[in-house]
Amino acid sequence: MKIGLLGCDEQILAIATAAVEAGHTLSPAYDVPSDLPPALSGIDRQPREQWQGLLEEDLCDAVLVGVEGWTEQRAEQVRTLVQAGRLLLIGHPASLSMLWAYELDMILADSTAKVIPALAARQHPIIQSLKTLIEQSLAGNGPLGSIESLQFERRQPTRDEDSVLASFARDADIIRVLVGDPSRLMALGGGDSGWATLAVGLSGPDQVSVRWHVAKGNTSELSIRLLCEHGRVCIDIPPEDRGTWKVTHQSDTEVTDSLLNFSSETTDFQPADVLLAHLLQTAGGKNENTSEKSIPPAMWPDAARTIELAETIPRSVKRGRGIDLHQEEFSELGTFRGTMASLGCGIIMVGLFVVFIATLVGGVARAARWEFGERLASIWPYVILATLLLFLVLQFLPFLLPKKTEKNVTSDSSSPHDS
């Protein structure tokens, strides 16, 4: 398989290295640094201005898109590749702009392209086991009793706004997998110095209390703690591609690893290999053979949800209160309806202003015996009527457009939005 490269970052470099080691070809490569790992030293570099070569299916079967040094130009390049129907695997988060994320989602609805975000942690067997344990506890038959809270601690050396929000966007995918889309978000911290100690509270559809916070660390690590009535489970996740995940638990009663559905041995997990396998299966038109209870691979709608959640945090910090989130499907029809609703409000406001001005002009014209002014003031009902009729005709526009064929979409088609 021939894989193109557009930019790079730590995630994309690991995937590219895994692809080369598996016998795949990296060609062509655009906008990549000169200091690449030895395994990638022989890639075919091309001038960044000639990136349009990635649009040609003869040159590459899929494209890896890095997010390091992300610019508006890179965002436009991704839009063009999606419109051309290319298969992309993109680092996450590519951008912390909700508008860009959902614009890309809407383009995907009209394109044959597929975008795979670099979100592999959700497919780890330990996450599946933790999800099963949470479901059992919510159903009332969990070995540790009912759930009290779910805590995430993200440790990293750099804790400025962009790096903290980027980490949250990655961890939010695990939160959504474990407890579903949150219904409320409350952020504490932020500002010039508060991002280093940012804490985010989330509540899901089952009202599971979730707390995410950032702390100082020498490397980027994540700890997940599930606190239950009769014990707790702690999962330590090392930096990607370094070390193994570790599970420890404490209980008031005698509970074994097998009863908690966790393996007694730590599981080695290579995100690059998992994402590369997903890319190859998608390119071959194959779906992974997963059971109904297994966690499916992340697709772009999942990435868009996490980006929107991350973008909600600064708004919560600025307002100093929680943000209620609701579920909304982003589509061209939804955008049209929203535009028509705004336009309808605008017509009412403009109509009231026209009535006021017409009445004023008509009164002055009659007092001054100004015939032209009287005629001008007398036509305002017809102007408003014509505008309202045009507005009503526009409501039938969606029925005149050809209906799209239904596409396979993930069940996570909703997104959080503040109300």
Beta strands, then each sheet from edge to edge (+ up, - down):
strand 1: 2-6
strand 2: 25-30
strand 3: 45-46
strand 4: 62-65
strand 5: 87-90
strand 6: 114-117
strand 7: 147-156
strand 8: 184-190
strand 9: 195-203
strand 10: 209-216
strand 11: 221-228
strand 12: 231-237
strand 13: 246-251
strand 14: 323-327
strand 15: 416-418
sheet 1: 3+ 2+ 1+ 4+ 5+ 6+
sheet 2: 13+ 12- 11+ 7- 10- 9+ 8- 14+ 15-
end
